[in-house]
Amino acid sequence: MASSHRSPTVAFPTVFLLLLMHALCGELMPTFCSGSSPSRLIRESRRLGYTTSALAEANAEVAVASSAATLQASEPLRFASGITGLLKPLLNAQAKMAAGEYDQEKIRALIETESKSAPVVMYTLSQSPFSIEAKRLLTEASIDFKEIEVAPLFILAEGDNAAKRAELGEMTGRTSMPHIFINGQSIGGLYDGTPGLAALIESGELTAMVQPQKEDSVFDMLMKSVR
């Protein structure tokens, strides 16, 4: 009686896993298992797309684009800001009159200290629609800020607060509120300045400006060491 020989059956999942392992070994083994130099490791990692910093930057860009798309500044206030800008000479003169004589060196030193006391510092008039709108935008953007109230309205500022408003005019050329500092640098107000809060939000730059410095990963340090 003739004997029959049956080939062993190999399940499809097993074949698939073997093929996958073969493909991976063909790609990765020459790089990671053969004593390759650091420079080759980096070249291969770049080629295969394992650059963590690039992934982090891509995620940050998506978050910034999403934030800029959802946040919108008030257009009626933007129009009103343009009209207020025409009154800048009168507002500056009124600020100086309200402040009277003051210790300029003392007030300037105080502003410089306050403006650097947090990543985002905002001088406000608490009942001003421009200050209220600026606070809304920062809050909805999930950006922490330190508020320094000068007065409810500009005509009510007195004492050191009136002097701060006048000195801000001397330092930056603008006495209107809000006046916003990021990392100790004046960006102006809501719609005007260098370049102003609304412009930074709409361009997506604001989030990047207030983010803490990112520490390099081990991979990033390795890349820098072989350049």
N, CA, C and O of each residue as an XYZ file, in Angstrom:
908
protein
N       0.849     -1.199      0.000
C       0.000      0.000      0.000
C       0.878      1.239      0.000
O       1.713      1.441      0.881
N       0.665      2.040     -0.994
C       1.513      3.233     -1.155
C       1.184      4.244     -0.084
O       0.022      4.510      0.222
N       2.243      4.800      0.477
C       2.030      5.825      1.509
C       1.961      7.189      0.857
O       2.656      7.458     -0.123
N       1.136      8.033      1.395
C       0.992      9.395      0.860
C       1.675     10.370      1.812
O       1.664     10.185      3.029
N       2.261     11.398      1.242
C       2.965     12.414      2.028
C       2.212     13.734      1.927
O       1.952     14.233      0.832
N       1.859     14.303      3.109
C       1.145     15.581      3.127
C       2.077     16.661      3.658
O       2.714     16.495      4.699
N       2.144     17.758      2.934
C       2.958     18.881      3.381
C       2.301     19.517      4.603
O       1.076     19.633      4.655
N       3.103     19.931      5.588
C       2.501     20.592      6.768
C       1.788     21.870      6.373
O       2.272     22.645      5.548
N       0.651     22.069      6.965
C      -0.150     23.258      6.669
C       0.353     24.437      7.497
O       0.541     24.316      8.707
N       0.568     25.575      6.842
C       1.004     26.792      7.529
C      -0.151     27.788      7.494
O      -0.615     28.190      6.427
N      -0.588     28.166      8.649
C      -1.726     29.086      8.736
C      -1.381     30.422      8.105
O      -0.228     30.850      8.147
N      -2.368     31.083      7.520
C      -2.157     32.372      6.856
C      -1.583     33.436      7.782
O      -0.673     34.160      7.377
N      -2.094     33.561      9.045
C      -1.501     34.579      9.925
C      -0.014     34.369     10.153
O       0.756     35.325     10.246
N       0.386     33.083     10.244
C       1.812     32.800     10.457
C       2.628     33.231      9.262
O       3.700     33.815      9.420
N       2.137     32.952      8.065
C       2.840     33.355      6.845
C       2.947     34.870      6.789
O       3.995     35.414      6.442
N       1.869     35.540      7.127
C       1.864     37.020      7.089
C       2.889     37.597      8.056
O       3.615     38.534      7.723
N       2.939     37.013      9.284
C       3.904     37.504     10.267
C       5.332     37.256      9.814
O       6.203     38.103     10.015
N       5.584     36.092      9.201
C       6.930     35.793      8.709
C       7.350     36.776      7.626
O       8.480     37.264      7.616
N       6.419     37.063      6.710
C       6.725     38.021      5.647
C       6.977     39.404      6.215
O       7.879     40.112      5.770
N       6.167     39.790      7.212
C       6.338     41.107      7.824
C       7.680     41.207      8.527
O       8.364     42.225      8.420
N       8.067     40.142      9.256
C       9.354     40.149      9.951
C      10.503     40.209      8.956
O      11.508     40.880      9.194
N      10.350     39.505      7.846
C      11.393     39.521      6.818
C      11.559     40.920      6.238
O      12.676     41.387      6.014
N      10.415     41.585      5.997
C      10.476     42.936      5.435
C      11.119     43.900      6.419
O      11.942     44.736      6.044
N      10.733     43.773      7.681
C      11.304     44.669      8.690
C      12.789     44.425      8.863
O      13.571     45.369      8.969
N      13.179     43.163      8.893
C      14.604     42.854      9.043
C      15.403     43.381      7.868
O      16.531     43.848      8.024
N      14.794     43.300      6.673
C      15.491     43.798      5.490
C      15.731     45.293      5.561
O      16.731     45.794      5.047
N      14.806     46.011      6.201
C      14.937     47.459      6.305
C      15.803     47.877      7.487
O      16.649     48.764      7.373
N      15.571     47.210      8.648
C      16.167     47.722      9.878
C      17.438     47.018     10.302
O      18.304     47.649     10.907
N      17.585     45.738     10.010
C      18.747     45.002     10.487
C      20.065     45.579     10.008
O      20.996     45.677     10.808
N      20.199     45.973      8.725
C      21.480     46.534      8.300
C      21.846     47.790      9.084
O      23.024     48.119      9.221
N      20.842     48.485      9.594
C      21.118     49.741     10.296
C      21.351     49.537     11.785
O      22.329     50.039     12.339
N      20.445     48.791     12.440
C      20.455     48.733     13.889
C      21.142     47.486     14.457
O      21.320     47.396     15.671
N      21.511     46.572     13.659
C      22.077     45.328     14.185
C      23.441     45.005     13.590
O      23.896     43.869     13.723
N      24.092     45.923     12.961
C      25.366     45.601     12.326
C      26.460     46.581     12.724
O      27.428     46.764     11.986
N      26.308     47.225     13.910
C      27.361     48.117     14.356
C      27.505     49.347     13.498
O      28.624     49.802     13.265
N      26.402     49.904     13.016
C      26.461     51.075     12.151
C      26.943     52.275     12.935
O      26.797     52.324     14.156
N      27.514     53.238     12.244
C      27.996     54.467     12.866
C      26.816     55.349     13.223
O      25.742     55.190     12.643
N      26.983     56.298     14.183
C      25.883     57.205     14.550
C      25.346     57.982     13.371
O      24.140     58.211     13.273
N      26.232     58.393     12.469
C      25.756     59.182     11.338
C      24.842     58.363     10.449
O      23.867     58.878      9.901
N      25.164     57.066     10.306
C      24.286     56.233      9.486
C      22.963     55.995     10.185
O      21.910     55.959      9.547
N      23.020     55.831     11.511
C      21.774     55.687     12.260
C      20.846     56.866     12.016
O      19.643     56.699     11.815
N      21.415     58.040     12.035
C      20.615     59.248     11.854
C      20.052     59.307     10.439
O      18.882     59.635     10.240
N      20.898     58.985      9.450
C      20.418     59.021      8.063
C      19.271     58.051      7.865
O      18.271     58.379      7.226
N      19.419     56.847      8.418
C      18.373     55.846      8.252
C      17.103     56.265      9.001
O      15.991     56.097      8.501
N      17.290     56.815     10.213
C      16.125     57.233     10.981
C      15.374     58.343     10.276
O      14.143     58.384     10.279
N      16.152     59.262      9.658
C      15.508     60.329      8.886
C      14.731     59.737      7.717
O      13.604     60.140      7.428
N      15.359     58.773      7.052
C      14.729     58.196      5.862
C      13.441     57.472      6.234
O      12.463     57.520      5.489
N      13.438     56.804      7.379
C      12.278     56.031      7.790
C      11.235     56.877      8.515
O      10.149     56.398      8.840
N      11.578     58.137      8.761
C      10.599     59.046      9.341
C      10.511     59.035     10.839
O       9.494     59.450     11.395
N      11.549     58.572     11.522
C      11.513     58.521     12.979
C      12.182     59.748     13.575
O      13.067     59.608     14.419
N      11.799     60.907     13.173
C      12.346     62.151     13.708
C      11.330     62.744     14.668
O      10.342     63.347     14.249
N      11.578     62.570     15.945
C      10.595     62.976     16.954
C      10.338     64.468     16.930
O       9.205     64.906     17.128
N      11.378     65.256     16.689
C      11.179     66.708     16.685
C      10.267     67.124     15.547
O       9.454     68.036     15.700
N      10.397     66.455     14.393
C       9.538     66.781     13.252
C       8.079     66.470     13.573
O       7.180     67.230     13.213
N       7.850     65.330     14.263
C       6.493     64.975     14.641
C       5.926     65.995     15.629
O       4.765     66.392     15.531
N       6.763     66.412     16.582
C       6.309     67.400     17.567
C       5.968     68.717     16.895
O       4.969     69.349     17.238
N       6.794     69.139     15.934
C       6.536     70.394     15.225
C       5.253     70.306     14.417
O       4.480     71.262     14.351
N       5.031     69.133     13.793
C       3.808     68.965     13.003
C       2.573     69.047     13.890
O       1.585     69.688     13.533
N       2.636     68.386     15.063
C       1.508     68.446     15.993
C       1.257     69.867     16.465
O       0.109     70.294     16.589
N       2.350     70.611     16.733
C       2.206     71.996     17.192
C       1.558     72.856     16.121
O       0.718     73.703     16.425
N       1.952     72.639     14.845
C       1.377     73.424     13.753
C      -0.115     73.156     13.615
O      -0.895     74.070     13.347
N      -0.513     71.883     13.803
C      -1.933     71.539     13.715
C      -2.703     72.224     14.836
O      -3.786     72.764     14.614
N      -2.129     72.201     16.065
C      -2.798     72.835     17.200
C      -2.934     74.329     17.001
O      -3.975     74.909     17.310
N      -1.876     74.962     16.480
C      -1.917     76.410     16.258
C      -2.941     76.762     15.199
O      -3.697     77.721     15.352
N      -2.968     75.977     14.111
C      -3.925     76.243     13.042
C      -5.357     76.083     13.536
O      -6.235     76.864     13.172
N      -5.590     75.064     14.369
C      -6.923     74.844     14.915
C      -7.344     75.987     15.825
O      -8.483     76.452     15.778
N      -6.391     76.438     16.665
C      -6.686     77.544     17.590
C      -7.008     78.823     16.831
O      -7.964     79.525     17.161
N      -6.199     79.127     15.802
C      -6.407     80.352     15.024
C      -7.726     80.311     14.276
O      -8.368     81.341     14.070
N      -8.134     79.087     13.863
C      -9.370     78.969     13.092
C     -10.608     79.195     13.964
O     -11.626     79.684     13.475
N     -10.529     78.838     15.268
C     -11.697     78.938     16.118
C     -11.805     80.280     16.829
O     -12.907     80.699     17.184
N     -10.681     80.963     17.045
C     -10.710     82.245     17.742
C     -10.901     83.384     16.756
O     -10.184     83.482     15.760
N     -11.865     84.237     17.037
C     -12.121     85.379     16.164
C     -12.302     86.633     16.999
O     -13.098     86.663     17.938
N     -11.553     87.664     16.645
C     -11.691     88.940     17.336
C     -12.923     89.674     16.813
O     -13.371     89.437     15.691
N     -13.460     90.563     17.639
C     -14.667     91.313     17.287
C     -14.383     92.312     16.164
O     -13.520     93.179     16.299
N     -15.105     92.186     15.071
C     -14.916     93.110     13.950
C     -15.442     94.519     14.246
O     -14.805     95.491     13.839
N     -16.577     94.668     14.938
C     -16.995     96.035     15.297
C     -15.951     96.748     16.157
O     -15.709     97.942     15.983
N     -15.332     96.012     17.088
C     -14.289     96.626     17.917
C     -13.053     96.968     17.090
O     -12.370     97.957     17.357
N     -12.777     96.146     16.089
C     -11.642     96.445     15.204
C     -11.873     97.789     14.499
O     -10.964     98.612     14.386
N     -13.100     97.988     14.035
C     -13.446     99.254     13.368
C     -13.338    100.421     14.354
O     -12.808    101.482     14.023
N     -13.851    100.205     15.576
C     -13.795    101.257     16.589
C     -12.360    101.578     16.974
O     -12.038    102.723     17.291
N     -11.502    100.570     16.946
C     -10.095    100.791     17.273
C      -9.445    101.721     16.262
O      -8.603    102.545     16.621
N      -9.833    101.591     15.001
C      -9.290    102.478     13.978
C      -9.666    103.931     14.235
O      -8.866    104.842     14.027
N     -10.894    104.128     14.690
C     -11.342    105.492     15.002
C     -10.591    106.020     16.232
O     -10.164    107.174     16.259
N     -10.438    105.169     17.238
C      -9.722    105.562     18.450
C      -8.276    105.935     18.129
O      -7.700    106.825     18.756
N      -7.703    105.253     17.155
C      -6.326    105.555     16.772
C      -6.147    106.979     16.289
O      -5.080    107.571     16.451
N      -7.196    107.527     15.695
C      -7.124    108.922     15.235
C      -7.044    109.895     16.405
O      -6.603    111.034     16.251
N      -7.475    109.435     17.571
C      -7.477    110.297     18.754
C      -6.209    110.136     19.598
O      -6.123    110.681     20.697
N      -5.235    109.393     19.089
C      -4.040    109.104     19.878
C      -3.359    110.359     20.425
O      -3.008    110.369     21.605
N      -3.153    111.419     19.638
C      -2.508    112.623     20.202
C      -3.273    113.215     21.381
O      -2.673    113.652     22.363
N      -4.610    113.225     21.279
C      -5.419    113.758     22.377
C      -5.336    112.867     23.612
O      -5.257    113.363     24.736
N      -5.355    111.539     23.401
C      -5.277    110.603     24.526
C      -3.925    110.698     25.221
O      -3.846    110.636     26.448
N      -2.860    110.849     24.435
C      -1.529    110.983     25.026
C      -1.428    112.254     25.865
O      -0.856    112.248     26.955
N      -1.995    113.348     25.340
C      -1.967    114.618     26.071
C      -2.786    114.515     27.355
O      -2.383    115.032     28.397
N      -3.936    113.845     27.276
C      -4.781    113.696     28.460
C      -4.068    112.848     29.523
O      -4.186    113.126     30.716
N      -3.329    111.815     29.092
C      -2.601    110.952     30.036
C      -1.544    111.748     30.792
O      -1.379    111.573     31.999
N      -0.833    112.614     30.094
C       0.189    113.444     30.747
C      -0.439    114.410     31.744
O       0.097    114.625     32.831
N      -1.568    114.986     31.372
C      -2.252    115.925     32.276
C      -2.753    115.203     33.518
O      -2.644    115.728     34.626
N      -3.299    114.009     33.346
C      -3.836    113.256     34.479
C      -2.727    112.812     35.424
O      -2.915    112.766     36.639
N      -1.555    112.483     34.848
C      -0.441    112.018     35.677
C       0.205    113.154     36.451
O       0.680    112.958     37.570
N       0.224    114.357     35.850
C       0.905    115.475     36.498
C       2.396    115.188     36.631
O       2.979    114.486     35.805
N       3.003    115.732     37.667
C       4.420    115.462     37.914
C       4.562    114.138     38.664
O       3.829    113.875     39.617
N       5.503    113.312     38.230
C       5.735    112.022     38.889
C       7.204    111.649     38.745
O       7.926    112.210     37.921
N       7.628    110.697     39.560
C       9.009    110.209     39.530
C       9.148    109.256     38.334
O       8.822    108.073     38.436
N       9.628    109.778     37.215
C       9.687    108.987     35.988
C      10.561    107.747     36.147
O      10.192    106.666     35.690
N      11.705    107.895     36.784
C      12.611    106.758     36.950
C      11.960    105.646     37.766
O      12.087    104.465     37.440
N      11.264    106.037     38.828
C      10.586    105.049     39.678
C       9.476    104.334     38.909
O       9.380    103.108     38.956
N       8.641    105.092     38.203
C       7.505    104.496     37.486
C       7.992    103.603     36.340
O       7.431    102.533     36.103
N       9.025    104.042     35.638
C       9.545    103.219     34.539
C      10.118    101.911     35.071
O       9.896    100.852     34.484
N      10.849    101.977     36.173
C      11.405    100.761     36.775
C      10.283     99.818     37.212
O      10.403     98.599     37.090
N       9.194    100.392     37.722
C       8.042     99.585     38.145
C       7.412     98.877     36.951
O       7.081     97.694     37.032
N       7.247     99.601     35.838
C       6.672     98.996     34.628
C       7.575     97.885     34.111
O       7.087     96.823     33.727
N       8.869     98.112     34.095
C       9.799     97.104     33.598
C       9.762     95.844     34.451
O       9.864     94.732     33.935
N       9.615     96.024     35.759
C       9.514     94.858     36.650
C       8.200     94.122     36.445
O       8.178     92.896     36.335
N       7.102     94.876     36.395
C       5.780     94.258     36.236
C       5.656     93.550     34.893
O       5.088     92.460     34.817
N       6.179     94.155     33.839
C       6.006     93.595     32.496
C       6.760     92.278     32.310
O       6.487     91.523     31.377
N       7.715     92.012     33.208
C       8.485     90.765     33.122
C       8.087     89.768     34.203
O       8.733     88.732     34.364
N       7.032     90.077     34.939
C       6.649     89.242     36.075
C       5.860     87.997     35.672
O       5.586     87.146     36.518
N       5.494     87.877     34.409
C       4.778     86.704     33.888
C       4.997     86.663     32.373
O       5.315     87.687     31.768
N       4.830     85.490     31.757
C       5.003     85.422     30.298
C       4.091     86.388     29.546
O       4.498     86.967     28.539
N       2.859     86.564     30.027
C       1.923     87.512     29.416
C       1.401     88.441     30.512
O       0.774     87.996     31.474
N       1.669     89.729     30.351
C       1.212     90.746     31.311
C       0.361     91.753     30.545
O       0.748     92.210     29.470
N      -0.798     92.096     31.103
C      -1.696     93.008     30.400
C      -2.185     94.105     31.346
O      -2.812     93.834     32.369
N      -1.879     95.352     30.975
C      -2.427     96.513     31.668
C      -3.815     96.781     31.087
O      -3.982     96.826     29.869
N      -4.796     96.955     31.947
C      -6.168     97.068     31.463
C      -6.923     98.220     32.110
O      -6.545     98.744     33.158
N      -8.005     98.588     31.437
C      -9.087     99.383     32.013
C     -10.246     98.410     32.145
O     -10.776     97.942     31.137
N     -10.644     98.099     33.362
C     -11.538     96.961     33.583
C     -12.887     97.074     32.887
O     -13.496     96.051     32.575
N     -13.377     98.295     32.632
C     -14.672     98.459     31.974
C     -14.547     98.789     30.487
O     -15.548     99.025     29.811
N     -13.332     98.802     29.994
C     -13.124     99.081     28.571
C     -13.475     97.855     27.740
O     -13.013     96.758     28.054
N     -14.278     98.007     26.689
C     -14.611     96.856     25.845
C     -13.381     96.244     25.173
O     -13.364     95.046     24.890
N     -12.353     97.056     24.916
C     -11.130     96.526     24.304
C     -10.381     95.618     25.285
O      -9.868     94.568     24.899
N     -10.323     96.029     26.547
C      -9.673     95.191     27.562
C     -10.469     93.909     27.797
O      -9.893     92.831     27.943
N     -11.779     94.032     27.832
C     -12.632     92.858     28.040
C     -12.461     91.864     26.888
O     -12.394     90.654     27.107
N     -12.391     92.383     25.670
C     -12.217     91.510     24.501
C     -10.854     90.836     24.516
O     -10.744     89.659     24.172
N      -9.812     91.568     24.912
C      -8.469     90.982     24.970
C      -8.427     89.844     25.989
O      -7.820     88.803     25.738
N      -9.072     90.045     27.135
C      -9.111     88.991     28.157
C      -9.884     87.779     27.652
O      -9.508     86.640     27.928
N     -10.947     88.018     26.924
C     -11.723     86.902     26.362
C     -10.874     86.063     25.410
O     -10.877     84.834     25.483
N     -10.154     86.733     24.524
C      -9.342     86.018     23.538
C      -8.260     85.177     24.213
O      -8.042     84.022     23.847
N      -7.591     85.759     25.192
C      -6.537     85.013     25.884
C      -7.116     83.840     26.669
O      -6.533     82.756     26.700
N      -8.259     84.064     27.298
C      -8.886     82.985     28.069
C      -9.319     81.849     27.156
O      -9.098     80.682     27.480
N      -9.935     82.167     26.018
C     -10.394     81.127     25.092
C      -9.232     80.424     24.409
O      -9.366     79.285     23.961
N      -8.086     81.103     24.329
C      -6.885     80.467     23.768
C      -6.139     79.653     24.815
O      -5.088     79.078     24.528
N      -6.692     79.603     26.054
C      -6.072     78.864     27.166
C      -4.671     79.370     27.472
O      -3.767     78.591     27.773
N      -4.505     80.685     27.391
C      -3.216     81.310     27.692
C      -3.348     82.085     29.000
O      -4.168     82.995     29.121
N      -2.530     81.707     29.968
C      -2.548     82.402     31.256
C      -1.957     83.800     31.099
O      -1.031     84.011     30.317
N      -2.494     84.730     31.837
C      -1.971     86.097     31.778
C      -2.126     86.763     33.132
O      -2.983     86.391     33.934
N      -1.291     87.740     33.369
C      -1.367     88.536     34.591
C      -1.977     89.880     34.230
O      -1.477     90.587     33.355
N      -3.065     90.225     34.913
C      -3.738     91.483     34.641
C      -3.356     92.524     35.680
O      -3.385     92.264     36.883
N      -3.000     93.699     35.200
C      -2.720     94.831     36.079
C      -3.727     95.923     35.720
O      -3.618     96.565     34.675
N      -4.701     96.122     36.597
C      -5.755     97.092     36.305
C      -5.277     98.506     36.630
O      -4.876     98.796     37.756
N      -5.327     99.369     35.632
C      -4.931    100.763     35.808
C      -6.091    101.574     36.386
O      -5.892    102.434     37.244
N      -7.300    101.288     35.907
C      -8.513    101.978     36.374
C      -9.711    101.342     35.673
O      -9.530    100.612     34.699
N     -10.931    101.600     36.146
C     -12.096    101.123     35.387
C     -12.178    101.773     34.001
O     -12.440    101.094     33.008
N     -11.951    103.100     33.939
C     -11.921    103.848     32.682
C     -10.736    104.815     32.729
O     -10.270    105.168     33.812
N     -10.250    105.241     31.569
C      -9.019    106.025     31.554
C      -9.151    107.346     32.305
O      -8.168    107.846     32.853
N     -10.339    107.908     32.335
C     -10.514    109.200     33.017
C     -10.487    109.043     34.539
O     -10.438    110.038     35.262
N     -10.520    107.794     35.031
C     -10.524    107.537     36.466
C      -9.148    107.143     36.999
O      -8.994    106.923     38.200
N      -8.149    107.050     36.125
C      -6.802    106.684     36.573
C      -6.212    107.814     37.402
O      -6.342    108.988     37.053
N      -5.559    107.448     38.509
C      -4.948    108.464     39.363
C      -3.716    107.886     40.054
O      -3.494    106.675     40.054
N      -2.921    108.781     40.644
C      -1.735    108.345     41.372
C      -0.744    107.614     40.477
O      -0.529    107.990     39.325
N      -0.143    106.558     41.031
C       0.845    105.783     40.273
C       0.248    105.153     39.017
O       0.944    104.988     38.015
N      -1.032    104.803     39.065
C      -1.664    104.195     37.887
C      -1.763    105.203     36.740
O      -1.540    104.855     35.580
N      -2.096    106.449     37.070
C      -2.118    107.483     36.031
C      -0.704    107.712     35.502
O      -0.511    107.947     34.309
N       0.287    107.640     36.400
C       1.686    107.809     35.987
C       2.130    106.655     35.093
O       2.877    106.866     34.137
N       1.683    105.448     35.393
C       2.034    104.287     34.552
C       1.500    104.487     33.137
O       2.194    104.223     32.155
N       0.273    104.951     33.048
C      -0.328    105.160     31.722
C       0.464    106.209     30.939
O       0.735    106.026     29.752
N       0.831    107.294     31.597
C       1.613    108.337     30.928
C       2.995    107.816     30.536
O       3.497    108.121     29.455
N       3.604    107.029     31.421
C       4.954    106.531     31.138
C       4.941    105.466     30.039
O       5.889    105.369     29.260
N       3.901    104.688     29.975
C       3.766    103.744     28.856
C       3.733    104.505     27.537
O       4.265    104.048     26.525
N       3.095    105.682     27.567
C       3.094    106.525     26.377
C       4.495    106.991     26.020
O       4.853    107.041     24.843
N       5.296    107.334     27.035
C       6.675    107.755     26.784
C       7.520    106.600     26.257
O       8.388    106.797     25.407
N       7.266    105.405     26.760
C       8.078    104.237     26.403
C       7.698    103.653     25.046
O       8.566    103.195     24.303
N       6.406    103.667     24.719
C       5.939    102.948     23.532
C       5.156    103.817     22.549
O       4.885    103.392     21.426
N       4.788    105.038     22.966
C       4.024    105.898     22.068
C       2.534    105.680     22.123
O       1.799    106.287     21.344
N       2.055    104.821     23.032
C       0.606    104.586     23.136
C       0.182    104.545     24.600
O       0.830    103.907     25.430
N      -0.911    105.234     24.901
C      -1.453    105.264     26.264
C      -2.774    104.517     26.379
O      -3.307    104.364     27.478
N      -3.313    104.048     25.241
C      -4.594    103.340     25.267
C      -4.411    101.947     25.858
O      -3.313    101.389     25.851
N      -5.501    101.404     26.366
C      -5.509    100.083     26.994
C      -6.454     99.156     26.224
O      -7.441     99.606     25.643
N      -6.139     97.861     26.226
C      -5.091     97.205     27.000
C      -3.706     97.436     26.411
O      -3.558     97.767     25.235
N      -2.706     97.254     27.251
C      -1.323     97.265     26.787
C      -0.715     95.938     27.219
O      -0.668     95.618     28.407
N      -0.253     95.176     26.243
C       0.129     93.782     26.491
C       1.634     93.600     26.291
O       2.225     94.094     25.331
N       2.220     92.877     27.229
C       3.630     92.501     27.139
C       3.729     90.981     27.084
O       3.076     90.275     27.852
N       4.553     90.489     26.168
C       4.833     89.055     26.090
C       6.330     88.863     26.276
O       7.146     89.397     25.524
N       6.666     88.087     27.295
C       8.073     87.869     27.653
C       8.816     89.189     27.829
O       9.976     89.321     27.437
N       8.133     90.158     28.420
C       8.752     91.440     28.717
C       8.788     92.424     27.568
O       9.267     93.546     27.730
N       8.285     92.019     26.398
C       8.290     92.884     25.220
C       6.876     93.353     24.898
O       5.937     92.557     24.890
N       6.730     94.655     24.631
C       5.419     95.194     24.293
C       4.987     94.740     22.904
O       5.744     94.845     21.938
N       3.759     94.234     22.819
C       3.196     93.907     21.501
C       2.081     94.900     21.153
O       1.437     94.776     20.111
N       1.858     95.884     22.031
C       0.811     96.872     21.775
C      -0.480     96.484     22.464
O      -0.479     95.958     23.577
N      -1.587     96.756     21.777
C      -2.903     96.514     22.357
C      -3.641     95.387     21.683
O      -3.046     94.397     21.259
N      -4.950     95.550     21.589
C      -5.787     94.507     21.004
C      -5.621     94.442     19.491
O      -5.396     93.367     18.934
N      -5.733     95.594     18.822
C      -5.664     95.615     17.357
C      -4.462     96.382     16.818
O      -4.087     96.205     15.659
N      -3.854     97.229     17.642
C      -2.725     98.024     17.150
C      -1.472     97.684     17.943
O      -1.545     97.078     19.011
N      -0.322     98.082     17.406
C       0.938     97.827     18.104
C       1.912     97.077     17.240
O       1.963     97.261     16.023
N       2.688     96.226     17.885
C       3.744     95.511     17.160
C       3.653     94.000     17.391
O       4.490     93.459     18.113
N       2.688     93.304     16.821
C       1.676     93.827     15.891
C       0.290     93.949     16.520
O      -0.665     94.308     15.831
N       0.163     93.656     17.814
C      -1.143     93.644     18.460
C      -1.621     92.216     18.708
O      -1.224     91.291     17.999
N      -2.473     92.039     19.716
C      -2.916     90.702     20.108
C      -3.701     89.990     19.021
O      -3.435     88.822     18.733
N      -4.664     90.673     18.411
C      -5.505     90.021     17.395
C      -4.674     89.503     16.230
O      -4.920     88.405     15.731
N      -3.692     90.285     15.794
C      -2.844     89.859     14.667
C      -2.045     88.617     15.020
O      -1.881     87.735     14.177
N      -1.545     88.527     16.247
C      -0.775     87.358     16.663
C      -1.654     86.114     16.739
O      -1.218     85.017     16.389
N      -2.890     86.289     17.197
C      -3.807     85.153     17.263
C      -4.180     84.684     15.860
O      -4.178     83.485     15.580
N      -4.499     85.629     14.982
C      -4.936     85.273     13.630
C      -3.817     84.631     12.813
O      -4.089     83.812     11.935
N      -2.561     84.994     13.091
C      -1.428     84.401     12.364
C      -0.975     83.080     12.981
O      -0.186     82.351     12.381
N      -1.473     82.771     14.179
C      -1.052     81.546     14.859
C       0.264     81.678     15.600
O       0.801     80.677     16.075
N       0.801     82.896     15.713
C       2.113     83.078     16.345
C       2.037     83.149     17.861
O       3.026     82.875     18.542
N       0.887     83.512     18.398
C       0.791     83.774     19.833
C       1.142     82.547     20.664
O       1.922     82.644     21.612
N       0.573     81.392     20.318
C       0.809     80.178     21.096
C       2.285     79.834     21.145
O       2.809     79.470     22.197
N       2.961     79.949     20.000
C       4.391     79.629     19.961
C       5.197     80.599     20.811
O       6.194     80.205     21.415
N       4.781     81.864     20.870
C       5.525     82.874     21.613
C       5.483     82.622     23.120
O       6.445     82.921     23.827
N       4.376     82.076     23.608
C       4.229     81.904     25.059
C       4.552     80.496     25.522
O       4.529     80.226     26.723
N       4.856     79.579     24.587
C       5.214     78.224     24.981
C       6.608     78.212     25.588
O       7.484     78.941     25.124
N       6.837     77.389     26.631
C       8.188     77.278     27.195
C       9.132     76.628     26.196
O       8.700     75.900     25.301
N      10.425     76.894     26.354
C      11.427     76.315     25.472
C      11.386     74.795     25.576
O      11.362     74.250     26.680
N      11.378     74.105     24.434
C      11.347     72.646     24.407
C      12.747     72.097     24.621
O      13.697     72.505     23.953
N      12.865     71.159     25.569
C      14.154     70.528     25.797
C      14.424     69.510     24.703
O      13.521     68.801     24.260
N      15.696     69.443     24.268
C      16.068     68.495     23.234
C      15.974     67.067     23.760
O      16.363     66.784     24.894
N      15.452     66.168     22.921
C      15.431     64.758     23.275
C      16.818     64.167     23.058
O      17.693     64.809     22.478
N      17.009     62.938     23.529
C      18.293     62.257     23.332
C      18.602     62.132     21.842
O      19.750     62.276     21.420
N      17.573     61.865     21.059
C      17.764     61.719     19.614
C      18.218     63.038     18.997
O      19.111     63.058     18.151
N      17.581     64.172     19.436
C      17.960     65.474     18.906
C      19.399     65.831     19.264
O      20.129     66.396     18.450
N      19.805     65.491     20.506
C      21.180     65.769     20.921
C      22.169     64.955     20.106
O      23.244     65.443     19.759
N      21.804     63.702     19.796
C      22.675     62.852     18.981
C      22.842     63.442     17.586
O      23.939     63.432     17.026
N      21.734     63.961     17.022
C      21.799     64.562     15.703
C      22.743     65.766     15.697
O      23.532     65.946     14.769
N      22.647     66.607     16.772
C      23.503     67.799     16.829
C      24.955     67.430     16.993
O      25.830     68.126     16.478
N      25.237     66.332     17.712
C      26.618     65.982     17.991
C      27.381     65.505     16.775
O      28.611     65.560     16.759
N      26.671     65.032     15.742
C      27.369     64.500     14.566
C      27.323     65.447     13.384
O      27.799     65.106     12.301
N      26.753     66.641     13.576
C      26.695     67.604     12.482
C      28.070     68.241     12.265
O      28.228     69.084     11.383
